[in-house]
Amino acid sequence: MTLFQYDFMLRALVGALIIGLAAPALGIYLVQRRLSLIGDGIGHVALTGVGVGLLLQQSPVLTAVIVSVAGAIGVELVRERGRTSGDLALALLFYGGIAGGVVLVGLSDSTSANLVQYLFGSLITTTRGDLVVIAVLGVIVLVAMLALRQALFAVSHDEEYAKVSGLPVRTLNLMVAVMTAVTVTIAMRTVGLLLVSALMVVPVAAAQQVTRGFRSTMGVAMLIGMVAAAAGVTVSGEIDTPPGATIVILAIAVFLAITVGSTLWRVLRRRLPAVVHRVEPPDVVLEVEAR
């Protein structure tokens, strides 16, 4: 009997695959804008939303979406208009989010085991309703990132040039912030709030080692995200480990393998022409042609 004969494993796998596609598609813009850690900050804020839901005995997913979207918009507005730097705004999210979440969860009737499930993911907590939410919101994120690829790339690469070109920079920035919050929230059941940011960043970092263009980097990153997500859920089910941590470890392993492999290949390519030149010098070729 295989693991995926169980419904909860199938739900976890499908949810992880959707997140494995959507997270790198969004993460490439965050990496381009040097906001790789914003997912961590929003994850901490989403924990406060989870605490609100548990305290009010409402859906933690819904309250986490509301709170994390508000936090993401706040960070973007502070970054754009305020005197506080983006790094400081992220730090406030880190500390305030985790503190608020722990306090609110402590005030509710939930146990620490429930908190761990939201922080690091759990295979058995993804319900059919959760899977529907993950699928709908994940597809929205994926379609938005692909459909607006050129405009988002322009804004991520050079905001001033994008403004001169007539692009709605503020709207696009807010959209990326909201999509980041949505992605973090839908991933908390499978990957966990503390580790979903790695699934946005690590596949992109791995893809950058072997690609040059923006489109190819996005495609390879999404492929790596899917492979890491599927393999992570499978391994997690086999050895009974948290799925989020397993997925991230495998993604980092892929990054290390690609980095080492690409480095060795570049070294080999630099040495290969010299070897060929010594084996077949030009004068030998000319003698053969003269006959």
Secondary structure as UniProt FT lines:
FT   HELIX           3..5
FT   HELIX           7..32
FT   TURN            33..34
FT   TURN            36..37
FT   HELIX           38..56
FT   HELIX           60..81
FT   HELIX           86..107
FT   HELIX           112..120
FT   TURN            123..124
FT   HELIX           128..147
FT   HELIX           149..157
FT   HELIX           159..164
FT   TURN            165..166
FT   HELIX           169..186
FT   TURN            187..191
FT   TURN            193..195
FT   HELIX           196..208
FT   TURN            209..210
FT   HELIX           214..239
FT   HELIX           243..279
FT   HELIX           282..290
//
